[in-house]
Amino acid sequence: MLEQKYDINFLRKTVTNTDVYRWNLWSDESERELVLHGITSSIKNGDYALSPLVKKKIGSKNAYDAKSSTDFFAIKMTDHYIRRIYKVKQSDRNRIIKEISSLLGDRGKLTLLRMDVKSFYENIELSKVIAKIKEDMILNSKGLTILNSIHDSLISLGCQGLPRGIGLSATLSELYMEPFDRAMRAHKSIFYYSRYVDDIIVLADEDQIDKVELQAKLKLSELSLETNDKKGIHSLGSLPIDFDYLGYNFEVARESEDRNDQKKYNNIITSIQVSPSKIKKYMTRMVKSFKSYERNHNFKDLIERLRYLSGSQIIKKSKNGNILSGLKYNYRYVTDYKCLKVLDAFLYSILDNIKYAQILTPDQRAKLIKVSFYRSSRDGYIVKYSRKRVTHLKKVWRYE
């Protein structure tokens, strides 16, 4: 059996810089060991129990959080052990997009089916997941106690499903969906299957696609889940096709529809852009940034928010190269960044508004005009802000 110790050695490997900042664990590195020792001593105490979770709103959804740093790390360590015990791995979004972009050039008799699970987290019964883990008798008593505490806390808060906002929920949802994933991958008519959280995509034989869809719905119903009414079925033999998936928009078409020009007719072109819904999200963040400027007239905040939105950020430095985040790297498989010019046009339309012409100086407006989502992604523009500064800049975009 996997050794499952809630001790300081394991906590040292678990805690991240983000955790330190979020929970204000220490201001000086010399305090590190004392703080970590205090956390593990509390968790190892035989009388330890999680405090009730904190309920909050993120947009229209209910979310939950640990009440203290001790509870946070107790949940985080339990999550780690469950992942290791069951070898749980969440699908890699970048790998999925890369695979799909390659498969779309196939002109065989395949059909692409898109489905998404209705109210995914809300409809997964935590009690069923806990019952499975208990039955397997692999997780130790401390881990089971923590799971039961989370369950009891959620019941008291009126939450029946998995709690959004807690990392453990992603692990438990993957564990819950394993029977569905196995059934879909074993289906003889399915050429390709992938699921990213609640988004499902399938490539299957054209004449079997209805049966595949029915099978998927039946298997989901066995888990007390169902799909949303909106779906997408696209025959790869009937071009052009256009669909959105995981923040990308895919367009597949022939270079020419003229059958007399066989070379161009047979040449399949796949265009990958940022999906309209994600473009709208960036527009919303721009509007919120300008609204904030209207209230406080803090131009430094405004321009740094726009630069942060349009640029890339270093999120981790390593000997093998820095790990980057931001628009360019979150959508690295975009084939032409010209799709981002709509964001530049939207920014310029805001600046042309008479209201901002009155409250922005000519010099400020000139600086803002230099911000470009298209050029920043094309040229790999990197912004460098402290973690504290980034947290401040992002505050105005909460609860989208």
ZIVENBEL-V147918 format. One record per pair of residues at least 12 apart in sequence whose ideal C-beta (glycine too) atoms are under 7 Angstrom apart, sorted by the first residue. I is the first residue (numbers start at 0). J is the second residue. If there is no record, write none. Layout:
I	J
I	J
This chain:
0	137
1	80
1	83
1	84
3	80
3	139
3	142
5	39
5	42
5	43
5	76
5	141
6	39
7	35
7	36
7	39
9	76
10	35
10	38
10	39
10	72
11	35
13	72
13	75
13	76
13	79
20	386
22	68
22	71
24	68
38	68
38	69
38	72
41	69
42	69
42	73
48	148
49	70
49	73
49	145
49	148
49	149
49	152
50	66
50	67
50	70
51	66
51	152
51	155
52	64
52	65
52	66
52	149
52	152
52	153
52	156
52	162
53	66
54	156
56	398
57	398
58	398
58	399
60	163
61	158
61	163
62	163
62	164
63	158
63	162
63	163
63	164
63	165
64	164
73	145
74	145
74	165
74	167
75	166
77	142
77	145
77	146
77	167
78	166
78	167
78	170
80	138
80	142
81	138
81	170
82	170
84	137
84	138
85	174
87	170
87	173
87	174
89	169
89	173
90	193
90	194
90	195
92	195
92	245
93	331
95	193
95	195
95	245
96	245
96	247
96	332
97	332
99	200
99	244
100	269
100	271
100	332
102	191
102	202
103	235
103	249
103	251
103	269
104	267
104	269
105	235
106	235
106	236
106	267
107	235
108	204
108	205
108	236
109	190
109	202
109	203
109	204
109	205
109	235
110	203
110	205
110	208
110	232
110	233
110	234
110	235
111	200
111	202
111	233
111	235
112	201
112	203
112	208
112	211
112	212
112	232
113	200
113	230
113	231
113	242
113	244
114	199
114	215
114	226
114	230
115	197
115	198
115	199
115	226
115	227
116	197
116	219
116	224
116	226
117	225
117	226
117	227
119	196
119	197
120	160
120	161
120	163
120	168
120	172
121	160
122	160
122	223
122	224
123	160
123	161
123	172
123	175
124	159
124	160
124	223
125	150
125	153
125	160
125	161
126	150
128	171
128	174
128	175
129	146
129	147
129	150
132	146
175	222
176	194
179	218
179	219
179	222
180	194
182	218
183	215
186	211
186	214
188	203
188	204
188	207
188	210
188	211
189	201
189	203
189	211
190	202
190	203
195	245
198	244
198	245
200	244
205	234
205	236
208	232
238	251
238	252
238	253
239	251
239	252
243	274
243	276
246	273
246	274
246	277
246	330
247	271
247	273
247	274
247	330
247	332
248	272
248	273
248	274
248	275
249	269
249	271
250	270
251	267
251	269
252	268
253	266
253	267
254	266
254	268
270	334
270	335
271	332
271	333
271	334
272	333
272	335
272	338
273	330
273	333
273	338
273	339
278	341
278	342
280	399
281	308
281	342
282	342
282	345
283	399
284	308
284	396
285	305
285	308
285	345
285	346
285	349
287	395
287	396
288	301
288	304
288	305
288	395
289	301
289	349
289	355
291	395
298	363
300	392
302	366
302	367
303	384
303	392
304	392
305	367
305	370
306	370
306	382
307	382
307	384
307	392
309	326
309	370
309	371
309	372
309	375
310	325
310	375
310	380
310	381
310	382
311	323
311	324
311	325
311	327
311	328
311	379
311	380
311	381
312	324
312	325
312	381
312	382
313	381
326	372
326	376
327	376
327	379
336	373
336	376
336	377
337	373
339	372
339	373
339	376
340	373
342	372
343	371
343	372
343	373
346	370
350	364
350	367
350	368
